[in-house]
Amino acid sequence: MSGLCCVCGNEVRDPRRTMHEQCEMARDIVDDLREMLSEGTAEAWVRDFIPELNFVFEEDWRLRRIFKVAERVIVKSILYFGGGNFSIDELEIDLPRSELDRIFDVLTAAGLASLDGDEIHLGTIGSKLCQENIATGAALDSPGVRGPIEELRGWICITVAKSLLDEWLRGIRRPGRPKNLLKMLQWLSNVMIDNPDRIPTTLEANEIFYERYDVFGISQAQIERLAIALLGLRGKSPKVFAAFRPQPGGMLLVDLKRETRIFLERERERVLERRRGRGRS
């Protein structure tokens, strides 16, 4: 036995590893996406996929308030303050100040925003998101507006998740891991790991939604809820999958969206390159 995985906390039996392969890949994807956002190097294939992530905090009641405050800070700044700073009173969120202070600790670590007295100051990432998503006068229900809004929420999800995961890996357990995002990325890592040559368009559902090691303490009901959302059976969020087709004998076939397939192929190469840079094969 090698020890316990620092991401999921479950047993690692491979003496060469400190975390499971899926957990390491999930962490590397979060790190890589946050780095691309920070450096302004996200290409179209990344930006096309990012909206697929924008619902996972909605599914996590423990972290929903953090995500909602982050989203409101950025959107409020865009709509009313031209991407600038503003008073906390303008946030109009009915939460105790002590809780807001804890939430802003997370947002500060994420680079989204900090709280100085009663003034909200956008961080580097927060300013970047505002500048890239300032409204242009297009109709609010047009693809030209809805697309950037969905992308904005996806990037907020990544930045918040990154700060929470970093805290967890440093041994700070409050408020916890972004479990739903990690579980989603673990499932997608199953596809990346099991298909090293080419990501297929169609897979059996059990090639994606299986647990090699751990479910992060997420209940089976929540696991099913997350899978249902990813399959597009509930909610209005963009979907990772394009279609699903039940087959005789209980088999379920799922088609990956083009954006998902391209993301998995290209991000896998980036993750492997990151590992090579760390001296890992």
Buried (B, 14 or more C-beta within 10 A) or exposed (E): EEEEBBBBBBEBEEEEBBBBBBBBBBBBBBBBBBBBBBEEEBEEBBBBBBBBBBBBBBBBEEBEBBBBBBBBBBBBBBEEBEBEBBEBEBBEBEBEEEEBEBBBBBBBBBBBBBBEEEEBBBBEBBBBBBEBBEEEEEEEEEEEBBBBBBBBBBBBBBBBBBBBBBBBEEEEEEBBBBBBBBBBBBBBBBBBEEBEEEBEEEBEBEBBBEBEBBBBEBEEEBBEBBBEBBBBEEEEBBBBBBEBEEEEEEEBBBBBBEBBBBBBBBBBEBBBEBBEEEEEE
